């Protein structure tokens, strides 16, 4: 597929080493960089089969942004064999739009112009819709005001709360997160009496640590009846190691010589992310997850990060309450849902409804023609 670039749109192909180097240089020089915007993270998503990775540079008046995207062929939909074109989505996690200037809050006209450029590029490239997962710690929803947008074309959609621990306050005497809730402090004390932690790089080579991580993570996902989407092939982990290098670390929790828990952390200048984690029955018994999060917070703080982002969970479920017990602040995760070709979008939704013999499609999921 060949993309037409203009002075307002530039496409960087993750498969091209020169483009990839330029992509990461752009992230390095952005006012706030983060690992979710790096080419290595997008390449890992491509290796997992989630789409073809590109970096999209958009410019409009006084604002310029980088948008990592995965292009997904519409022909892979079970009811749309042979369908030309694509849709696009930012990789799993929290990325979205990376502003390349110090502008704190772009003017509404600049934002509207930027979205017009995005929609026109999508139409020119045969892209029906674009799902942009926004970075909650950058609070982009505050400047992506929607009241003048065509409602059927662009929607800022609140998804769920996320939790991030401020690492500036630190309990140095006890080497722990300062704001831990009482039950989490007790869990950490219990874990420290029984378990030890080792790290990729300093204790275990990164490829070996990832090989140890994958089965314990997948066992936990199987216990939780997780969607197949959350079972990543080893190519995903290998690509992360190759593309992110020092921006990636694995923490391993041990009961004597037995691995009982593991967590994968991503890091950049200001933010570290608790990306994936898993523990077995012994790990849950001895609070391995609590130990790993606290160890990750210490590791991130030593790297100079200000926040450890623990990620999201529903307002009322146990995962969200667990993350809140580390004493972090709550942020709001949004997606920017963009329809570039409304008639084709509606046609795909109708074809999915007929194919699945359902009277309607669950609201809130975007794009609605994908399960």
C-alpha positions as a printed Julia matrix, in Angstrom:
371×3 Matrix{Float64}:
   0.0     0.0    0.0
   1.38    3.42  -0.92
   0.47    6.47   1.09
   0.44    9.98  -0.3
   2.14   12.43   2.06
   1.67   16.16   2.06
   3.22   18.98   4.03
   0.62   18.2    6.71
   0.94   14.39   6.77
   3.98   12.17   6.9
   3.87    8.39   7.3
   6.79    6.53   8.9
   6.91    2.79   8.29
   8.03    0.72  11.26
   9.42   -1.85   8.83
  11.9     0.71   7.46
  15.03    1.1    9.68
  15.53    4.72   8.59
  11.91    5.62   9.36
  12.1     3.8   12.68
  15.21    5.76  13.68
  13.53    9.04  12.72
  10.39    7.99  14.62
  12.29    7.41  17.87
  14.26   10.63  17.43
  10.95   12.5   17.24
   9.82   10.85  20.49
  13.17   11.65  22.15
  12.79   15.36  21.34
   9.11   15.68  22.3
   8.39   17.76  25.45
   7.03   14.62  27.14
   8.05   11.26  25.73
   6.66    7.87  26.66
   7.39    4.29  25.74
   3.92    3.78  24.24
   4.84    6.2   21.44
   8.08    4.44  20.47
   8.49    2.44  17.29
   9.65   -0.6   19.26
   6.32   -0.83  21.07
   4.35   -0.5   17.82
   6.59   -3.14  16.19
   5.84   -5.57  19.03
   2.11   -5.11  18.43
   2.69   -5.86  14.76
   4.64   -8.98  15.74
   1.63  -10.06  17.82
  -0.53   -9.9   14.67
  -2.45   -6.77  15.61
  -1.8    -4.91  12.37
   0.86   -3.13  10.32
   2.72   -0.54  12.42
   3.16    3.04  11.19
   3.96    6.38  12.78
   1.67    9.12  11.52
   2.92   12.71  11.75
   0.08   15.23  11.53
   0.47   19.01  11.33
  -2.27   21.61  11.47
  -1.67   25.32  11.94
   0.15   25.6   15.3
  -0.01   21.97  16.43
   1.9    18.88  15.38
   1.45   15.37  16.77
   2.81   11.87  16.32
   0.22    9.07  16.27
   1.45    5.44  16.37
  -1.09    3.31  14.48
  -1.76   -0.29  13.5
  -3.44   -0.73  10.12
  -5.85   -3.68  10.1
  -7.23   -5.04   6.8
 -11.01   -5.1    6.63
 -10.74   -8.36   4.68
  -9.8   -10.2    7.89
 -13.37   -9.7    9.17
 -15.23  -13.03   8.84
 -18.14  -11.39   7.01
 -16.02   -9.17   4.73
 -13.72  -11.46   2.75
 -12.18   -9.51  -0.11
 -13.24   -6.15   1.33
 -10.7    -3.48   0.3
  -9.26   -1.0    2.74
  -8.35   -0.84   6.39
  -9.18    0.51   9.76
  -6.58    1.87  12.17
  -6.02    1.71  15.91
  -3.32    2.75  18.32
  -1.55   -0.23  19.92
  -2.91   -1.84  23.1
  -2.13    0.33  26.08
  -2.04    4.09  26.5
  -0.57    6.2   23.74
  -2.62    8.14  21.23
  -1.48   11.63  20.33
   2.04   12.78  21.21
   2.25   16.62  21.03
   5.56   17.77  19.57
   5.49   21.3   20.99
   5.21   22.86  24.44
   1.7    24.16  23.79
  -0.17   23.34  27.01
  -3.65   23.5   25.53
  -4.08   23.96  21.77
  -6.76   26.31  20.54
 -10.04   24.7   19.53
  -9.49   25.75  15.91
  -6.12   23.96  15.88
  -7.64   20.78  17.27
 -10.5    20.83  14.77
  -8.03   21.41  11.93
  -5.88   18.5   13.15
  -8.88   16.17  13.17
  -9.85   17.34   9.68
  -6.34   16.43   8.48
  -6.6    13.01  10.14
  -9.99   12.27   8.61
  -8.91   13.35   5.14
  -5.77   11.23   5.32
  -7.88    8.25   6.37
 -10.2     8.75   3.4
  -7.29    9.06   0.99
  -5.7     5.9    2.41
  -8.92    3.84   2.3
  -9.23    3.75   6.11
 -12.84    3.51   7.3
 -12.33    4.33  10.98
  -9.58    5.13  13.45
  -9.51    4.22  17.15
  -7.07    6.36  19.14
  -6.39    5.28  22.72
  -5.43    8.42  24.63
  -2.79    8.7   27.34
  -4.6     9.34  30.66
  -1.58   10.87  32.42
  -1.3    13.51  29.68
  -5.0    14.37  30.2
  -5.54   14.97  26.49
  -9.3    14.89  26.94
  -9.01   18.39  28.42
  -7.99   19.91  25.1
  -9.83   17.57  22.76
 -13.08   19.49  23.26
 -15.84   17.97  21.15
 -18.76   20.38  21.2
 -18.2    21.55  17.62
 -17.41   18.13  16.16
 -19.82   16.27  13.89
 -21.13   13.74  16.41
 -21.24   10.82  13.98
 -17.69   11.45  12.81
 -15.65   12.02  15.96
 -16.38   11.1   19.56
 -14.32   11.49  22.7
 -15.4     8.47  24.74
 -14.68    7.97  28.43
 -13.76    4.33  29.04
 -12.59    3.77  32.62
 -10.46    5.13  35.47
  -6.76    4.38  35.73
  -4.4     4.69  38.69
  -0.9     6.18  38.81
   1.38    6.31  41.86
   3.32    9.52  42.42
   6.86    8.36  43.2
   8.11   11.67  44.66
   6.81   10.84  48.17
   8.67    7.71  49.3
   8.96    5.86  52.6
  12.75    5.57  52.63
  12.93    3.92  56.05
  10.77    1.0   54.89
  11.63    1.21  51.17
   8.03    1.31  50.04
   5.45    3.48  48.32
   4.54    6.23  50.78
   0.79    6.11  50.25
   0.15    2.37  50.64
  -3.17    1.59  52.29
  -2.99   -0.37  55.54
  -3.96   -3.73  54.04
  -1.4    -3.26  51.26
   1.33   -2.48  53.81
   0.49   -5.71  55.63
   0.55   -7.65  52.34
   3.97   -6.2   51.48
   5.35   -7.18  54.88
   4.02  -10.73  54.42
   5.54  -10.97  50.97
   8.96   -9.78  52.09
   9.12  -12.46  54.78
   8.71  -15.23  52.21
   9.68  -14.04  48.75
  12.6   -12.54  46.9
  12.74  -10.49  43.68
  15.19  -10.68  40.78
  15.39   -8.41  37.75
  16.13   -8.9   34.1
  19.47   -7.46  33.15
  21.11   -7.31  36.57
  20.15  -10.82  37.74
  18.77  -12.69  34.71
  19.37  -12.04  30.98
  16.33  -10.34  29.45
  15.52  -13.16  26.96
  15.6   -15.71  29.79
  13.44  -13.5   32.01
  10.85  -13.15  29.23
  10.85  -16.92  28.7
  10.11  -17.32  32.42
   7.46  -14.59  32.34
   5.32  -15.87  29.47
   4.06  -19.2   30.92
   3.2   -17.82  34.36
   1.4   -14.87  32.75
  -0.55  -17.15  30.41
  -1.5   -19.5   33.24
  -3.01  -16.56  35.08
  -4.87  -15.34  31.99
  -6.28  -18.85  31.52
  -7.49  -18.9   35.14
  -9.24  -15.58  34.54
 -10.8   -16.83  31.26
  -9.2   -13.88  29.48
  -9.85  -13.18  25.82
  -7.42  -14.68  23.32
  -6.31  -11.1   22.6
  -4.36  -11.13  25.88
  -2.34  -14.23  24.99
   0.66  -12.8   23.18
   2.94  -14.98  21.04
   6.6   -15.15  22.01
   7.35  -12.98  18.97
   5.67  -10.15  20.86
   8.08  -10.43  23.79
  11.1   -10.89  21.54
  10.12   -7.79  19.57
   9.69   -5.77  22.77
  13.18   -6.81  23.89
  14.7    -5.9   20.53
  12.84   -2.64  20.02
  12.74   -1.25  23.56
  15.9    -2.66  25.16
  16.5    -0.56  28.3
  12.9     0.71  28.25
  11.73   -2.78  29.22
  12.3    -4.79  32.42
  10.94   -8.0   33.96
  10.67   -8.5   37.72
  10.49  -12.1   38.97
   9.19  -13.16  42.41
  10.63  -16.35  43.94
   9.58  -18.65  46.79
  12.92  -20.31  47.5
  13.87  -21.53  43.99
  10.32  -21.57  42.64
   9.0   -18.8   40.4
   5.63  -17.67  41.77
   5.04  -14.33  40.06
   6.35  -12.0   37.38
   5.65   -8.52  36.08
   6.67   -6.69  32.93
   7.4    -2.96  33.26
   7.82   -0.34  30.55
   9.7     2.89  31.26
  10.59    6.25  29.73
  11.66    9.66  31.02
   8.73   10.48  33.31
   6.4     7.49  33.31
   6.8     3.81  34.06
   3.96    1.38  33.3
   2.93   -1.85  34.99
   2.28   -3.54  31.67
   1.57   -7.25  32.16
   1.68   -9.48  35.24
   0.94  -13.0   36.38
   1.22  -15.15  39.49
   0.4   -18.73  40.45
  -1.43  -20.02  43.5
   1.63  -19.73  45.75
   2.29  -16.26  44.43
  -1.2   -15.12  45.32
  -0.94  -16.79  48.73
   2.28  -14.93  49.55
   1.3   -11.59  47.93
   3.8   -11.7   45.06
   1.88   -9.06  43.08
   2.16   -6.53  45.91
   5.88   -7.2   46.22
   6.38   -6.81  42.46
   4.49   -3.51  42.24
   6.49   -2.03  45.12
   9.73   -3.3   43.56
   8.66   -1.78  40.24
   7.97    1.55  41.94
  11.44    1.55  43.5
  13.03    0.6   40.16
  11.13    3.35  38.32
  12.06    5.91  40.95
  15.72    4.97  40.62
  15.36    5.53  36.87
  14.17    9.07  37.53
  10.46    8.51  36.78
   7.83   10.6   38.52
   4.91    8.16  38.13
   4.27    4.43  38.03
   1.1     3.93  36.03
  -0.75    0.83  37.24
  -3.43    0.99  34.55
  -7.17    0.68  34.69
 -10.1    -1.33  35.9
 -13.85   -0.89  36.23
 -15.12    1.47  38.94
 -16.54   -1.36  41.02
 -14.36   -4.39  40.31
 -11.63   -5.94  42.45
  -8.77   -5.03  40.11
  -9.53   -1.32  40.39
  -9.79   -1.5   44.2
  -6.52   -3.42  44.31
  -4.71   -0.76  42.28
  -6.21    2.04  44.37
  -4.81    0.38  47.51
  -1.32    1.47  46.44
  -2.37    5.04  47.16
  -2.17    6.44  43.64
  -4.22    9.17  42.03
  -7.09    8.44  39.67
  -6.98    9.48  36.01
  -9.54    9.13  33.23
  -8.86    6.98  30.19
 -10.56    8.07  26.95
 -10.58    6.99  23.35
 -10.95    9.23  20.35
 -13.24    7.39  17.95
 -13.01    8.72  14.39
 -15.19    7.63  11.45
 -13.68    8.65   8.12
 -16.14    6.91   5.78
 -19.53    6.79   7.48
 -21.42    4.94   4.74
 -18.88    2.1    4.65
 -18.74    2.04   8.44
 -22.53    1.63   8.74
 -22.5    -0.99   5.98
 -19.89   -3.04   7.87
 -21.9    -2.8   11.09
 -25.04   -4.02   9.29
 -23.12   -6.9    7.68
 -21.8    -7.98  11.05
 -25.31   -7.93  12.52
 -26.59  -10.12   9.68
 -23.61  -12.47   9.92
 -24.03  -12.91  13.68
 -27.85  -12.89  13.51
 -28.12  -10.3   16.25
 -30.66   -7.45  16.33
 -28.16   -4.87  17.57
 -24.49   -4.38  18.39
 -23.27   -3.52  21.88
 -23.04    0.24  22.24
 -19.79    1.86  23.31
 -17.51   -0.57  21.48
 -15.57    1.01  18.63
 -15.47    0.2   15.82
 -18.76   -1.63  16.12
 -18.1    -3.93  13.16
 -15.27   -5.64  15.08
 -16.05   -8.11  17.84
